[in-house]
Amino acid sequence: MPRYISAPLDDKTIQELKAGDKVYISGVLYTGRDAAHKRMIELLEKNKPLPFDINDQIIYYVGPCPSPEGKVIGSAGPTTSGRMDAYTPKLIALGLKGMIGKGLRNTAVKEAIKKHKAIYFGAIGGAGALISSCIKKQEIIAFEDLGTEAIRRIEVENLPCYVIIDSKGNDLYENGRRKYERKCICSLDKEG
């Protein structure tokens, strides 16, 4: 059964979610891709504040298309999360609690998720037009010169996602692969 959750996240919600859970997220999210992440880390290295309070927040890895006339935002599908892996552990350590993207995460990100009780959600690649209909408001809050990759504050309603890596480190991609491999091995054993 799907879960309806609110952003920013709280520890209780994070602890209850398990890899494979379908969720609908409502509330405030921030957008950011690799160029914005690089700049955030550069700010931190210069002892300057981030453009938003990162505590308990979710960053959606998206560079939305320009808004068509009469729409809040253009197509807003997820980008490959691995592009942010070099920056993510530091942001998680500072209080980031959730990320939305697509694809695998590296070991350092998984360890940071477990250590700091964060969570990684997957959005459906190729569903950018559907996802954009869940975005009710948006405003650029930092790095406007990056264009579509600028950091935005967005308000979403029932944004569909799946929990890919939960706060205990369970990874839906790894679990699914193991389950499939067991079925294949069992099938081969029966045939042999």
KOLPANU-73628 format. One record per residue: y negated, x, z of N, C-alpha, C in turn; residue in three letters. Coordinates in steps of 0.02 Angstrom, whole numbers, padded with zeros to 5 digits, always signed. Layout:
REM KOLPANU-73628
YXZYXZYXZALA/...
//
This chain:
REM KOLPANU-73628
+00059+00042+00000+00000+00000+00000-00062+00045+00000MET/-00111+00030-00043-00171+00072-00046-00212+00068+00018PRO/-00249+00121+00032-00294+00124+00089-00366+00121+00064ARG/-00408+00087+00100-00479+00084+00085-00514+00126+00138TYR/-00547+00179+00116-00578+00225+00164-00652+00233+00148ILE/-00689+00259+00198-00761+00268+00191-00779+00342+00194SER/-00831+00360+00157-00858+00427+00159-00929+00423+00187ALA/-00949+00472+00228-00913+00532+00248-00848+00516+00286PRO/-00805+00566+00290-00739+00558+00321-00742+00570+00396LEU/-00695+00539+00431-00687+00553+00502-00617+00582+00513ASP/-00608+00617+00569-00545+00652+00582-00486+00605+00585ASP/-00495+00546+00613-00440+00498+00619-00413+00478+00550LYS/-00458+00463+00505-00438+00444+00437-00402+00501+00403THR/-00429+00561+00409-00398+00619+00377-00327+00629+00402ILE/-00317+00623+00468-00251+00635+00497-00201+00581+00477GLN/-00224+00521+00464-00179+00466+00445-00156+00470+00372GLU/-00195+00501+00329-00179+00503+00258-00124+00553+00243LEU/-00079+00534+00199-00021+00576+00181-00022+00589+00106LYS/+00004+00647+00086+00010+00663+00015+00047+00606-00020ALA/+00017+00583-00075+00046+00527-00113+00013+00460-00101GLY/-00026+00454-00046-00060+00391-00032-00112+00376-00086ASP/-00115+00313-00106-00168+00291-00151-00226+00267-00106LYS/-00286+00289-00123-00344+00270-00084-00400+00245-00130VAL/-00443+00204-00101-00505+00183-00133-00560+00205-00086TYR/-00605+00247-00112-00657+00277-00071-00724+00242-00085ILE/-00758+00222-00031-00825+00194-00036-00871+00234+00009SER/-00935+00239-00011-00983+00275+00030-01019+00328-00010GLY/-01043+00379+00024-01083+00433-00006-01039+00494-00020VAL/-01043+00519-00082-01010+00581-00102-01063+00626-00133LEU/-01045+00689-00140-01089+00737-00174-01050+00766-00233TYR/-01085+00779-00287-01052+00808-00345-01066+00882-00348THR/-01021+00919-00378-01031+00990-00387-00974+01021-00426GLY/-00992+01064-00472-00942+01101-00509-00951+01175-00495ARG/-00920+01219-00535-00920+01290-00519-00989+01322-00516ASP/-01034+01304-00561-01101+01335-00560-01138+01316-00495ALA/-01133+01253-00475-01165+01231-00413-01132+01263-00352ALA/-01067+01269-00353-01031+01302-00298-01053+01375-00291HIS/-01059+01409-00347-01080+01479-00345-01150+01484-00313LYS/-01194+01439-00331-01261+01440-00302-01261+01423-00228ARG/-01217+01377-00207-01214+01361-00135-01191+01422-00096MET/-01142+01458-00121-01118+01518-00087-01173+01571-00085ILE/-01211+01578-00139-01267+01625-00141-01319+01608-00088GLU/-01333+01542-00079-01379+01521-00027-01354+01542+00042LEU/-01290+01531+00054-01261+01549+00119-01265+01624+00130LEU/-01252+01663+00078-01256+01736+00085-01326+01761+00101GLU/-01377+01721+00083-01447+01737+00097-01471+01703+00161LYS/-01423+01674+00200-01439+01638+00262-01487+01580+00250ASN/-01481+01547+00193-01521+01488+00177-01478+01426+00184LYS/-01508+01369+00198-01469+01307+00206-01442+01281+00140PRO/-01388+01245+00144-01361+01210+00086-01406+01151+00069LEU/-01402+01124+00009-01445+01068-00011-01429+01002+00025PRO/-01373+00999+00059-01354+00940+00098-01311+00962+00157PHE/-01309+00920+00209-01267+00935+00267-01194+00925+00247ASP/-01157+00978+00245-01089+00977+00218-01038+00948+00268ILE/-01056+00942+00331-01009+00917+00382-00981+00848+00364ASN/-00915+00844+00363-00877+00782+00352-00885+00753+00282ASP/-00916+00789+00237-00930+00763+00170-00871+00774+00122GLN/-00876+00738+00066-00829+00745+00010-00870+00769-00050ILE/-00845+00821-00084-00875+00842-00147-00828+00820-00203ILE/-00858+00785-00252-00822+00764-00312-00837+00815-00366TYR/-00785+00846-00392-00792+00896-00445-00802+00861-00512TYR/-00865+00849-00528-00881+00811-00589-00948+00835-00615VAL/-00954+00835-00680-01018+00846-00715-01028+00786-00759GLY/-01055+00732-00732-01057+00669-00770-01099+00674-00834PRO/-01080+00635-00883-01118+00630-00945-01184+00595-00931CYS/-01233+00606-00974-01297+00571-00965-01287+00495-00963PRO/-01331+00461-00927-01326+00388-00919-01344+00352-00984SER/-01299+00309-01008-01319+00266-01064-01370+00215-01039PRO/-01407+00186-01085-01458+00138-01066-01427+00081-01026GLU/-01457+00066-00969-01434+00011-00927-01378+00029-00879GLY/-01356+00092-00880-01301+00113-00836-01328+00162-00784LYS/-01294+00164-00726-01313+00209-00672-01298+00281-00690VAL/-01241+00291-00725-01217+00358-00740-01171+00353-00801ILE/-01163+00409-00835-01117+00411-00891-01046+00423-00867GLY/-01002+00436-00914-00932+00449-00898-00928+00503-00844SER/-00885+00492-00795-00884+00536-00736-00813+00554-00715ALA/-00775+00583-00761-00707+00603-00745-00705+00669-00708GLY/-00651+00681-00672-00645+00743-00632-00636+00804-00676PRO/-00659+00861-00650-00646+00924-00684-00591+00962-00646THR/-00567+01015-00676-00512+01054-00647-00535+01088-00583THR/-00501+01072-00529-00520+01095-00462-00514+01170-00453SER/-00467+01201-00488-00457+01273-00481-00519+01315-00494GLY/-00566+01287-00532-00629+01323-00545-00669+01334-00481ARG/-00658+01292-00431-00695+01297-00369-00657+01335-00314MET/-00596+01356-00329-00554+01386-00277-00585+01448-00244ASP/-00622+01487-00281-00652+01548-00252-00704+01532-00198ALA/-00734+01473-00202-00788+01454-00157-00767+01405-00102TYR/-00714+01369-00115-00695+01313-00071-00677+01332+00000THR/-00637+01384+00013-00619+01398+00083-00680+01407+00128PRO/-00733+01440+00103-00793+01450+00144-00826+01383+00160LYS/-00829+01338+00111-00861+01273+00122-00819+01230+00170LEU/-00754+01234+00164-00711+01198+00211-00722+01224+00282ILE/-00726+01290+00289-00738+01319+00355-00804+01297+00385ALA/-00852+01280+00342-00918+01257+00365-00920+01182+00380LEU/-00865+01146+00366-00863+01075+00383-00848+01027+00327GLY/-00842+01051+00264-00823+01007+00209-00755+00978+00224LEU/-00747+00912+00219-00684+00881+00237-00643+00854+00179LYS/-00676+00845+00121-00638+00818+00065-00663+00843-00001GLY/-00617+00845-00049-00633+00864-00117-00596+00816-00163MET/-00627+00799-00219-00595+00757-00270-00598+00796-00335ILE/-00541+00802-00368-00539+00836-00432-00473+00822-00466GLY/-00450+00870-00506-00384+00864-00537-00353+00933-00540LYS/-00288+00934-00535-00251+00996-00542-00236+01031-00477GLY/-00201+01087-00484-00176+01126-00427-00231+01163-00390LEU/-00217+01180-00327-00262+01222-00286-00224+01285-00267ARG/-00262+01339-00256-00228+01402-00239-00209+01403-00164ASN/-00173+01456-00145-00148+01462-00077-00205+01465-00026THR/-00259+01500-00041-00315+01506+00006-00346+01437+00021ALA/-00352+01396-00030-00379+01328-00019-00331+01287+00023VAL/-00266+01291+00008-00217+01253+00046-00218+01274+00120LYS/-00223+01339+00132-00225+01363+00201-00288+01339+00237GLU/-00345+01339+00202-00407+01314+00232-00402+01240+00247ALA/-00371+01202+00202-00361+01130+00214-00321+01119+00278ILE/-00267+01156+00286-00225+01149+00347-00263+01172+00409LYS/-00294+01229+00406-00328+01258+00464-00385+01214+00489LYS/-00423+01186+00443-00484+01148+00462-00475+01073+00455HIS/-00413+01051+00442-00397+00979+00438-00441+00943+00387LYS/-00438+00967+00325-00473+00936+00269-00423+00900+00225ALA/-00444+00879+00166-00400+00841+00122-00423+00849+00049ILE/-00375+00849+00004-00389+00854-00068-00363+00791-00102TYR/-00409+00758-00136-00392+00697-00174-00390+00713-00248PHE/-00348+00679-00284-00346+00684-00357-00372+00620-00388GLY/-00416+00627-00436-00438+00570-00477-00404+00576-00544ALA/-00401+00523-00580-00364+00522-00643-00407+00551-00700ILE/-00383+00607-00727-00417+00636-00785-00413+00588-00844GLY/-00465+00584-00884-00466+00539-00941-00490+00469-00924GLY/-00505+00457-00859-00527+00391-00838-00601+00391-00819ALA/-00640+00435-00850-00711+00444-00833-00752+00382-00839GLY/-00739+00341-00890-00778+00279-00898-00762+00230-00842ALA/-00699+00224-00824-00679+00180-00769-00710+00204-00703LEU/-00705+00269-00691-00732+00297-00629-00808+00286-00625ILE/-00843+00293-00681-00916+00284-00680-00935+00214-00658SER/-00892+00165-00669-00908+00096-00648-00905+00089-00572SER/-00875+00138-00537-00872+00138-00464-00934+00169-00433CYS/-00975+00202-00473-01034+00237-00449-01093+00189-00453ILE/-01120+00171-00395-01172+00120-00391-01243+00148-00390LYS/-01250+00210-00365-01315+00244-00363-01303+00318-00372LYS/-01353+00353-00399-01349+00425-00404-01419+00454-00408GLN/-01425+00513-00377-01488+00550-00381-01473+00625-00379GLU/-01509+00663-00418-01502+00736-00416-01538+00761-00354ILE/-01503+00802-00314-01534+00828-00252-01544+00904-00253ILE/-01511+00938-00302-01518+01011-00304-01496+01038-00372ALA/-01525+01095-00390-01506+01132-00449-01513+01091-00514PHE/-01568+01056-00520-01580+01013-00578-01574+01051-00644GLU/-01591+01115-00642-01587+01156-00703-01516+01163-00730ASP/-01465+01146-00690-01396+01149-00713-01376+01088-00755LEU/-01422+01041-00764-01407+00982-00806-01353+00939-00775GLY/-01301+00927-00814-01247+00883-00789-01211+00913-00728THR/-01218+00980-00719-01185+01012-00662-01229+01015-00599GLU/-01287+00985-00601-01330+00982-00542-01294+00946-00486ALA/-01314+00960-00424-01284+00924-00367-01317+00856-00363ILE/-01275+00805-00360-01298+00736-00353-01272+00706-00289ARG/-01311+00661-00262-01288+00618-00207-01271+00552-00241ARG/-01208+00532-00236-01187+00470-00269-01159+00422-00217ILE/-01171+00358-00229-01141+00305-00188-01088+00271-00229GLU/-01027+00270-00201-00970+00243-00237-00941+00182-00201VAL/-00909+00141-00240-00874+00083-00213-00804+00080-00243GLU/-00754+00088-00200-00684+00084-00220-00666+00133-00276ASN/-00684+00195-00267-00666+00248-00314-00591+00263-00306LEU/-00550+00252-00358-00478+00261-00350-00456+00334-00351PRO/-00417+00354-00303-00391+00423-00298-00321+00421-00267CYS/-00289+00478-00270-00226+00490-00234-00236+00550-00188TYR/-00203+00549-00131-00203+00608-00087-00155+00658-00119VAL/-00181+00716-00138-00140+00768-00167-00117+00818-00114ILE/-00164+00843-00073-00146+00887-00018-00174+00857+00046ILE/-00129+00840+00093-00152+00810+00156-00170+00864+00207ASP/-00193+00843+00264-00218+00890+00315-00164+00933+00346SER/-00102+00916+00334-00046+00957+00359-00022+01006+00306LYS/-00052+01003+00247-00034+01049+00193+00019+01023+00146GLY/+00042+00961+00156+00090+00932+00110+00056+00923+00042ASN/+00089+00945-00011+00060+00946-00078+00102+00900-00123ASP/+00070+00847-00148+00105+00798-00190+00135+00831-00252LEU/+00100+00879-00282+00126+00912-00341+00190+00951-00325TYR/+00190+00988-00270+00249+01026-00251+00306+00980-00230GLU/+00291+00928-00190+00342+00881-00168+00374+00845-00227ASN/+00332+00824-00274+00358+00789-00333+00403+00834-00375GLY/+00383+00896-00383+00422+00943-00422+00490+00955-00388ARG/+00490+00964-00322+00554+00975-00286+00599+00914-00292ARG/+00570+00855-00287+00610+00794-00292+00642+00789-00362LYS/+00602+00805-00414+00627+00803-00482+00682+00855-00492TYR/+00670+00916-00466+00719+00969-00474+00786+00951-00441GLU/+00783+00919-00382+00845+00897-00348+00882+00847-00390ARG/+00845+00799-00420+00878+00749-00462+00910+00782-00522LYS/+00877+00831-00552+00906+00865-00611+00968+00903-00591CYS/+00966+00939-00536+01023+00978-00513+01081+00932-00498ILE/+01067+00876-00464+01121+00828-00449+01151+00800-00513CYS/+01109+00785-00562+01134+00759-00626+01178+00810-00661SER/+01158+00873-00660+01197+00926-00691+01263+00936-00655LEU/+01263+00931-00588+01324+00938-00549+01374+00883-00568ASP/+01349+00823-00577+01394+00766-00595+01423+00775-00665LYS/+01383+00804-00710+01406+00814-00779+01455+00872-00784GLU/+01446+00923-00740+01486+00985-00743+01552+00975-00716GLY/
//
